[in-house]
Amino acid sequence: MRIAVAIPCYKVTRHVLGVIEAIGPEVEAIYAVDDACPDGSGGLIEERCRDPRVRVLRHADNQGVGGAVVTAYKAALADGMDIVVKIDGDGQMNPALIGHFVRPIVRGKADYAKGNRFYRPESLRGMPLARLIGNAALSFINKLSTGYWPVMDPTNGYTAIHAAVLRRLPLDKLERRYFFESDMLYHLNIVRAVVHDVPMDAVYADEQSNLKVSRVLPEFLLKHARRFFKRYVYVYLLRDFNLGSVYSLFGALLCAAGLAFGLSRWVHGAVTGEPATSGTVMLAALPVLVGIQLLIAFLHHDVSHVPTEPLAADLDGEPESLS
């Protein structure tokens, strides 16, 4: 299978040449995307890199990591590549792991592989505590919005994808900046692609991240909420209506009814001074308790319906074995 590597380049001039040099011979094409880099990453690569596999693509305006990767994806599809691996140019992703990322795809076990720095405790030694806690919390929110409950470390940008699945994604609608990886998972779930986590170590070089957590956190939460509701409407109301749909609808209805009734009785008691009876309390609490149980049953149904049958074998023929 023809393997390509996509490298978004933005302020990575100190490491990108070393990253390219470390890419093994199993890779046929390397797309380095100069995302309007102020340091001239593209020019540096063209001037100093002699690897014939490398092709520099340029953006007139900065489009973010997602925009750079989409540009490389389109070039790889046009060149007839079978698998596209995305790594960063800052030296934090070891190119020697490319074989580990493409293996589950080549063997027909997955459509999309991504790195997971949480798989082994030893992998977390270099990760700052604040980043560790933030990634763990973000992973749970991502599970809820994308439907990939077994997947951890959703913002990990070391990924590989089968071209047959890539053709099914709305590339021009993908997020262009830091929400790109999470948005990819959301769209992959919509097409029912199989995602596989690949264990990897956390590596922190001397490059400074352009991501400001305090600035993007509210934006991330809002986008995750939107994608959860979009996924719910499409998967549980439009494309199919199943037991999970019943659990969620009745659970939400009972919770809303119990809360509304309880709030109305609380307001009535506050105005009149009459305490609520035990029967009134039970009438308010019982629907809420039953509703919560139904919502938990919905989550259990959602967890048990994570995609397990790879799309690539049906879309592109039986995958070859990895030699």
Salt bridges, closest charged atoms under 4 A:
GLU28 OE2 - ARG2 NH2 2.54
ASP35 OD1 - HIS59 ND1 2.78
GLU46 OE1 - ARG58 NH2 2.95
ASP51 OD2 - ARG53 NH2 2.76
ASP79 OD2 - ARG55 NH1 3.16
ASP88 OD1 - LYS86 NZ 2.73
ASP153 OD1 - ARG117 NH2 2.65
ASP172 OD1 - LYS74 NZ 2.50
GLU175 OE1 - LYS223 NZ 2.92
GLU175 OE2 - ARG227 NH2 3.15
GLU181 OE2 - LYS86 NZ 3.83
ASP183 OD1 - HIS187 NE2 3.59
ASP183 OD1 - ARG227 NE 2.73
ASP197 OD1 - LYS114 NZ 3.06
ASP201 OD1 - ARG120 NH2 3.11
ASP206 OD2 - ARG14 NH1 3.55
ASP206 OD1 - HIS15 NE2 2.61
GLU207 OE2 - ARG14 NE 3.27
GLU207 OE2 - HIS15 NE2 3.46
GLU219 OE2 - LYS223 NZ 2.66
ASP302 OD2 - ARG231 NH2 2.94
ASP316 OD2 - HIS162 NE2 3.92
